[in-house]
Amino acid sequence: MRVLLIEDEVRLASLIAEGLGDEGVDVDIEHDGDSGYWRATEGSYDAIVCDIMLPGRNGYEVCRDVRAAEVWTPILMLTAKDGEFDEAEALDIGADDFLRKPFSYVVLLARLRALVRRGTPPRPAVIECGPVVFDPAIGEVRCRGAILDLTRRERRVLEVLMRSGGDVVSRQQIIDKVWGMDDEPMSNIVDVYVRYLRKKLDEAGAADLIRTVRGLGYRMVAP
């Protein structure tokens, strides 16, 4: 079993890696959320163990961004927090299990083995809006059978709009979901990406799917 451990407490991380290593688990360690996110998206792991309180991206953000990057490796969240809402938030953003500190290596190893036996989470359901079909599991967007050549951020903006179910999505909501809370994109960035999307959808024969709701934002409406 190969595991990525994202834990900022250096001594604790070493102890966890040593304990798992004694059981034959190969452990890579990162001590901050940004490095952990990079390793999670670039490496190949059977499971990811991620603390919540991390420098850089926190554990929630790491989990959210890893799933947004279409990585479905099982994630076990470690938390020193006590409360069902923290646990519910971890599961809601894409984590597969959680373990509250302090914990025993026996329990951690058992949880990891259970996650690996369970395999990767089910691939997300395909989303459709008129002739446009988005497959989140592979990041592929088709329109009338043809694959659209979209950048990663264009796909994310489109996904946010398609998942809204026809409801209005504000520019700030799109920025928060696509660029994140820490980025400071230019003020008209959403309008720029919507313009890109409209052009590509129009060329693919799916014009007028994205509607502007003046003063509120955008919504996606199937013909």
Stockholm file with secondary structure:
# STOCKHOLM 1.0

chainA/1-223         MRVLLIEDEVRLASLIAEGLGDEGVDVDIEHDGDSGYWRATEGSYDAIVCDIMLPGRNGYEVCRDVRAAEVWTPILMLTAKDGEFDEAEALDIGADDFLRKPFSYVVLLARLRALVRRGTPPRPAVIECGPVVFDPAIGEVRCRGAILDLTRRERRVLEVLMRSGGDVVSRQQIIDKVWGMDDEPMSNIVDVYVRYLRKKLDEAGAADLIRTVRGLGYRMVAP
#=GR chainA/1-223 SS CEEEEECSCHHHHHHHHHHHHTTTCEEEEESSHHHHHHHHHHSCCSEEEEESSCSSSCHHHHHHHHHHTTCCCCEEEEECCCSHHHHHHHHHTTCSEEEESSCCHHHHHHHHHHHHHHCSCCCCCCEEETTEEEETTTTEEEETTEECCCCHHHHHHHHHHHHTTTCCBCHHHHHHHHTCSSCCCCTTHHHHHHHHHHHHHHHTTCTTCEEEETTTEEEECCC
#=GC SS_cons         CEEEEECSCHHHHHHHHHHHHTTTCEEEEESSHHHHHHHHHHSCCSEEEEESSCSSSCHHHHHHHHHHTTCCCCEEEEECCCSHHHHHHHHHTTCSEEEESSCCHHHHHHHHHHHHHHCSCCCCCCEEETTEEEETTTTEEEETTEECCCCHHHHHHHHHHHHTTTCCBCHHHHHHHHTCSSCCCCTTHHHHHHHHHHHHHHHTTCTTCEEEETTTEEEECCC
//
